Amino acid sequence: MYPNKIAYKRPVTVEEIRRKYRAHDPSPATKRRTTDRIKALLKGSDEFKVDNTKLKPREAKAWRKLDFCQYMFGKPYDMNYYAGDYMLGPNLWCMMQPICTVGGEISANLRYFRPNSTADLETLRNKLMEINSTFTQYITNLRYGVNAGMVRTVEQCKRGINGLTESYPSIAFKGALGVYTENFMGELLDSKFLSSLMNNTDEANKWRTKYGKTASESLREFALEYVGKPIDNLFRYLKDEHAKYCVPDTVSSGLASLPLPYVYVNVSGKTNDTEAKKLFQARLKAPDMSYNQQPFPANESDEDAHRLCRSDGAAMIFCPTRWREIQKWFVKALEAISLLDPRTVNMFYFTGPKITTPNCPIKVGADYNPSASANYESSGASCLQSCRYNIPFFSENYGPVYEEMSTCAHEARPGHHTQVQGLEEHFRDKCGGVISWVDNINYYVAFTEGWGLYAENPLVGEDTNVYDGIPLEKYGMLKWQIWRALRLIVDSGLHYKNLTRADALKLFADFAWDTSALAELEVTRYQSAFGQATSYMIGQQQIVQLRQYAEKELGKDFSLKEFHYQLLSQGSSPLSHLKNSIERYVSCAKDKTISGCSDVLDPPKRRTRPTEDKGVLGDYIYRNNPPRLPMLKHYV
């Protein structure tokens, strides 16, 4: 169903990749066939009667994960034909959208089309031509959306371009010629890629005679014509044509108001933004509540700055004020992490057979996406590089300073770093086969973000004394608890109850005391990445309820370390499986003679190394570096 991701399949051979790989096909007909096939699989799995008590923990988790069929095999956006959201265009982070991963798929798959002959290079050319079809069809889908009334708001459209830019930065800023410096094209355009063909004089001459160019010249032309120009055309379409159909927030705020009854063109006028009620207390508005004491220069905040300041080195040169001030934020973040870490020693196993916490270090860095909020990136089991807590470089102001403790609890320890990197180091399924594949390809945002919020409160907010004597920081924590509760109302309201953007902003002004640019960006986020924001509070409440259940049932025998081990060892799992696994753990803790309890209470010795990833069978060039699924960012 997803031939564009064949390189990530295990086991897989070079021959299978060459035979089955096709570029992502966003056509409605393909989406409908895929959706119908997945729904049929889900219906078939529902007909099985499974006795969970007879399953090993690994088997039970794998069985519960079959429900990812509901989410298009882990692709909740743009793939369900009947949802129609594939006509809306990129969301603000280009999150979980197939059009945003085409570059990585080019790199992962086309490395196995290294040509040895004229015929091989013609095959590679044809595969690159499919990329052209991908982006051409995507633009067609957006035009369908205009005619069908499936369009985003003005602010969502603008932020969507920022998200797409993160996937194709060189083309976004340099035009079609930027394809030559895109990371995902690096191997194909390296001179070594054509070495076998060029060393075969007969085939090299045959190509030149047939096409009037060297193989290298032709490959660069293919890259430009079939990859660079189509992606550039998408950016041009979004900016120059599609933008005029994006509607004000007075017309639409989310899915609840779609499809629109009319095609709107160049609708002008301001949104119904209400005047701030000035609920901020003077202390919260004071200059020292931000790391920057003065507003940032305009030339470090405009679109030119977004284009120029895309890396640390460039930011030092072209955005020196922002670069200087963000160092203060980095220092504060590291201080918060160092304060939080020792307060978690009684919450987790740090050594022994049930070790839960990761060993890979975490560093603080800047995220140069203008639409970014604070986020976390894990490193992988081998920790080839540090994990990252990313801070948004282009925030209107840096801060507020009183929110950093809560944000670090969410993104670092005991939040995402503990859970996500801990999963990579300790709990990934390493036995191979289909179960390992299912474990790796799944991502359950309710558990991941629910854990992040649970880490903020109650783990840090109630179970430690970190906020004693610093009431302003405690206010920051409470504000973000309120904020996540408001997400439940705003996200569902925008997309089901016709809540307007102005209504949403008013909720944040009235209850979170926030009328800043962050509130504007956050509402755009909820409009754009519908459903994601509700996962935080839903997941947190489920975890809290499971903890309360275990505490009540086990009484004095309850162990917070053991509860967290039992929870986190499930990896990224649906909430229904977490409930089943904790209930089974409690039953076993009360009666160790129940069949299968030894696997729950005394898990078998972990593999120190995973089953060897044989990568792509028959691949001798990249056998030590097979295609791997990209790591996700986890947002606050």
Secondary structure, 3 states (H helix, E strand, C coil): CCHHHHHHCCCEEHHHHHHHCCCCCCCHHHHHHHHHHHHHHHHHHHCCCCCHHHCCHHHHHHHHHHHHHHHCCCCCCCCCCCCCHHHCCCCCCCCCCHHHHHHHHHHHHHHHHCCCCHHHHHHHHHHHHHHHHHHHHHHHHHHHHHHHCCCCEHHHHHHHHHHHHHHCHHHHHHCHHHHHHCHHHHHHHCHHHHHHHHHCHHHHHHHHHHHCCCHHHHHHHHHHHHHHHHHHHHHHHHHHHHHHHCECCCCCCCHHHCCCCCCCCCCCCCCCCCCCCCCCCHHHHCHHHCCCCCCCCHHHCCHHHHHHCCCHHHHHHHCHHHHHHHHHHHHHHHHHHHHHHHHHCCCCCCCCCCCCCCCCCEEEEEECCCCCCCEEECCCCCCCCCEEEEEECCCCCCCCHHHHHHHHHHHCCCCHHHHHHHHHHHHCCCCCHHHHHHHHHCCCHHHHHHHHHHHHHHHHCCCCCCCCCCHHHHHHHHHHHHHHHHHHHHHHHHHHCCCCHHHHHHHHHHHCCCCCHHHHHHHHHHHHCCCHHHHHHHHHHHHHHHHHHHHHHHHHHCCHHHHHHHHHCCCCCCHHHHHHHHHHHHHHHHCCCCCCHHHHHCCCCCCCCCCCCCCEECCCCCCCCCCCCCCCEEEC
